[in-house]
């Protein structure tokens, strides 16, 4: 199921972001489409961490998770996003 996102993807430099490499070959629409395929909690983590640039501590509070639990979910979210991008034919 595709979920429509109202996320505004900033265009400022985010070279510290793990998704920055993928952005070179993605348009904003493609990134939104890839994010829309993620499970809701995975999408929330990716958006809060890499687009809103919140700390793990801030995200953990928002999501009601421990920082350790958040890191595990973040790893799973990034792995899932990588697989989606791979399926879309995006080289990163």
C-alpha positions, 0 to 999 in steps of 0.5 A: 500500500502506498501512503501519500506523504506531506513531507517537505524534504529540505535541500540543505547539505546533509552529508552526515546523513546515510540517505545523502548518497541515495539522494544524488540519484533520487528526485524528491518525488522518488524519495517520498515514494520510497518512504511511503512503502516503509512501515509507519514506525520505520518511516517516522524514524527516518523522517525524524532522524534524517530529514528533521535532524532530531537526536536519538534522544528526542526521537525516543521521547517522541516515539516512547522508546528507549534509545537502544530500542530506537537504534534497533528500529533505525537500523531495520528502517534503513535496511528496509529503505535500502531494499525499497531503493534497490527494488526501484533501481536506485544506485547509491 
